[in-house]
Amino acid sequence: MKTILSVRGLSKSFGAIHAVQNCRFSIDQGSITGLIGPNGAGKTTVFNMLTGLLHADSGTLELCGENITAWPAYKRAQAGLARTFQMIRIFPNLTVLENLKVALKDNKQGFRHIFVNQKKLQRRLDAEAKELLKRVHLEDHAHLLAGELSYGQQKLLEILRTVAMNPKVILLDEPAAGINRTLLQTIIKLIYELQKEGKTIIVIEHDMGFIMEICEKIIVMNFGKEIAEGTPEEIQKNPQVLEAYLGQTHA
């Protein structure tokens, strides 16, 4: 399978704290990969380095075979890297539909759109946004202010805003945290649909049931280092992983 994302020796320190040390892994195109580990393991720092919110102290990052290590965040987003955050980032005072239209319009920005009829563009954005909402059963909330949605619905909206950017790789930071089982099943269904469409998904999550259900490969971090990589079955039996999570090895 073709490698879409390659991480080679990424490291990041904050003063004397080594948040990530010599992180190395590769992600196959069209795969669903979990990035797990105890709190403080360095997972979100890795996401921040992948998307350019933080620049690595050392190491290289390649997307589709191109070295993007020195690229700013906006250029990485344009190249196909998009993410959600632990703390939801939406526009609470815009409607649900408007939130998606902003993301869709950002994706369509370019010189050629100067010449597009703006009324036609708005109709197209409306139609595309409504189709996205149907995917997660939020179409009846299209004209509600985003800030009035439930916490779980706001998470769905943030994921949809990421999808609207038409990325190659989608990074989801704790998508299952704090939401009910019904909405979680909606997220799982959406993730599988995105995979079928050729998207590559990387997920940070503490819900091990969720991770074990959807991921083909799991990367485990602890104290800023990768300590294990494998299938869900392999990870569940790995002594280093059990030690990291439980503080004791199991026979």
PELINUR-V503144 format. One record per residue. N is the residue number from 1. RES is the residue in three letters. PSI is psi in radians with two decimals (NA if undefined). Layout:
N_RES_PSI, N_RES_PSI
This chain:
1_MET_2.52, 2_LYS_2.36, 3_THR_2.23, 4_ILE_-0.51, 5_LEU_2.24, 6_SER_2.14, 7_VAL_2.14, 8_ARG_1.72, 9_GLY_0.56, 10_LEU_2.32, 11_SER_2.58, 12_LYS_2.23, 13_SER_2.60, 14_PHE_1.66, 15_GLY_-2.16, 16_ALA_-0.06, 17_ILE_2.08, 18_HIS_1.60, 19_ALA_-0.72, 20_VAL_2.32, 21_GLN_1.98, 22_ASN_0.86, 23_CYS_2.27, 24_ARG_2.18, 25_PHE_2.87, 26_SER_2.62, 27_ILE_2.22, 28_ASP_2.51, 29_GLN_2.33, 30_GLY_0.18, 31_SER_2.89, 32_ILE_2.03, 33_THR_2.38, 34_GLY_2.46, 35_LEU_1.89, 36_ILE_2.97, 37_GLY_2.82, 38_PRO_2.89, 39_ASN_2.39, 40_GLY_0.14, 41_ALA_-0.35, 42_GLY_0.15, 43_LYS_-0.89, 44_THR_-0.57, 45_THR_-0.69, 46_VAL_-0.82, 47_PHE_-0.75, 48_ASN_-0.61, 49_MET_-0.64, 50_LEU_-0.70, 51_THR_-0.10, 52_GLY_0.08, 53_LEU_-0.50, 54_LEU_2.53, 55_HIS_2.36, 56_ALA_2.57, 57_ASP_-0.55, 58_SER_2.91, 59_GLY_3.03, 60_THR_2.71, 61_LEU_2.23, 62_GLU_2.37, 63_LEU_2.10, 64_CYS_0.65, 65_GLY_0.00, 66_GLU_2.34, 67_ASN_1.99, 68_ILE_0.27, 69_THR_-0.69, 70_ALA_0.01, 71_TRP_2.51, 72_PRO_2.92, 73_ALA_-0.74, 74_TYR_-0.63, 75_LYS_-0.64, 76_ARG_-0.69, 77_ALA_-0.76, 78_GLN_-0.56, 79_ALA_-0.21, 80_GLY_0.25, 81_LEU_2.13, 82_ALA_2.69, 83_ARG_2.81, 84_THR_3.06, 85_PHE_2.77, 86_GLN_-0.79, 87_MET_2.07, 88_ILE_2.35, 89_ARG_1.67, 90_ILE_3.09, 91_PHE_1.70, 92_PRO_-0.43, 93_ASN_0.07, 94_LEU_2.76, 95_THR_2.89, 96_VAL_-0.79, 97_LEU_-0.76, 98_GLU_-0.64, 99_ASN_-0.77, 100_LEU_-0.64, 101_LYS_-0.62, 102_VAL_-0.81, 103_ALA_-0.73, 104_LEU_-0.71, 105_LYS_-0.69, 106_ASP_-0.67, 107_ASN_-0.45, 108_LYS_0.04, 109_GLN_2.47, 110_GLY_2.90, 111_PHE_-0.67, 112_ARG_-0.43, 113_HIS_-0.13, 114_ILE_-0.55, 115_PHE_0.03, 116_VAL_2.39, 117_ASN_2.12, 118_GLN_-0.58, 119_LYS_-0.72, 120_LYS_-0.68, 121_LEU_-0.76, 122_GLN_-0.68, 123_ARG_-0.70, 124_ARG_-0.75, 125_LEU_-0.72, 126_ASP_-0.83, 127_ALA_-0.76, 128_GLU_-0.70, 129_ALA_-0.72, 130_LYS_-0.64, 131_GLU_-0.69, 132_LEU_-0.74, 133_LEU_-0.61, 134_LYS_-0.52, 135_ARG_-0.45, 136_VAL_0.33, 137_HIS_0.65, 138_LEU_0.18, 139_GLU_-0.52, 140_ASP_-0.17, 141_HIS_0.22, 142_ALA_-0.66, 143_HIS_0.21, 144_LEU_2.55, 145_LEU_2.39, 146_ALA_-0.57, 147_GLY_-0.24, 148_GLU_-0.10, 149_LEU_2.75, 150_SER_2.89, 151_TYR_-0.80, 152_GLY_-0.69, 153_GLN_-0.62, 154_GLN_-0.64, 155_LYS_-0.76, 156_LEU_-0.75, 157_LEU_-0.73, 158_GLU_-0.72, 159_ILE_-0.74, 160_LEU_-0.67, 161_ARG_-0.62, 162_THR_-0.77, 163_VAL_-0.63, 164_ALA_-0.39, 165_MET_-0.09, 166_ASN_0.94, 167_PRO_2.87, 168_LYS_-0.70, 169_VAL_2.22, 170_ILE_2.15, 171_LEU_2.05, 172_LEU_2.07, 173_ASP_1.78, 174_GLU_0.99, 175_PRO_-0.40, 176_ALA_-0.16, 177_ALA_2.19, 178_GLY_0.29, 179_ILE_2.75, 180_ASN_2.96, 181_ARG_-0.60, 182_THR_-0.83, 183_LEU_-0.57, 184_LEU_-0.72, 185_GLN_-0.59, 186_THR_-0.73, 187_ILE_-0.76, 188_ILE_-0.79, 189_LYS_-0.75, 190_LEU_-0.73, 191_ILE_-0.78, 192_TYR_-0.68, 193_GLU_-0.74, 194_LEU_-0.67, 195_GLN_-0.75, 196_LYS_-0.48, 197_GLU_0.02, 198_GLY_0.07, 199_LYS_2.64, 200_THR_2.29, 201_ILE_2.31, 202_ILE_2.26, 203_VAL_2.22, 204_ILE_2.26, 205_GLU_2.55, 206_HIS_-0.22, 207_ASP_1.72, 208_MET_-0.55, 209_GLY_-0.75, 210_PHE_-0.85, 211_ILE_-0.81, 212_MET_-0.50, 213_GLU_-0.75, 214_ILE_-0.37, 215_CYS_2.46, 216_GLU_-0.55, 217_LYS_2.53, 218_ILE_2.32, 219_ILE_2.25, 220_VAL_2.29, 221_MET_2.65, 222_ASN_2.30, 223_PHE_0.73, 224_GLY_0.02, 225_LYS_2.60, 226_GLU_2.16, 227_ILE_-0.27, 228_ALA_2.70, 229_GLU_2.37, 230_GLY_-3.00, 231_THR_2.86, 232_PRO_-0.71, 233_GLU_-0.73, 234_GLU_-0.71, 235_ILE_-0.68, 236_GLN_-0.43, 237_LYS_-0.03, 238_ASN_2.12, 239_PRO_-0.65, 240_GLN_-0.64, 241_VAL_-0.78, 242_LEU_-0.69, 243_GLU_-0.76, 244_ALA_-0.68, 245_TYR_-0.64, 246_LEU_-0.24, 247_GLY_0.16, 248_GLN_2.60, 249_THR_2.64, 250_HIS_2.49, 251_ALA_NA
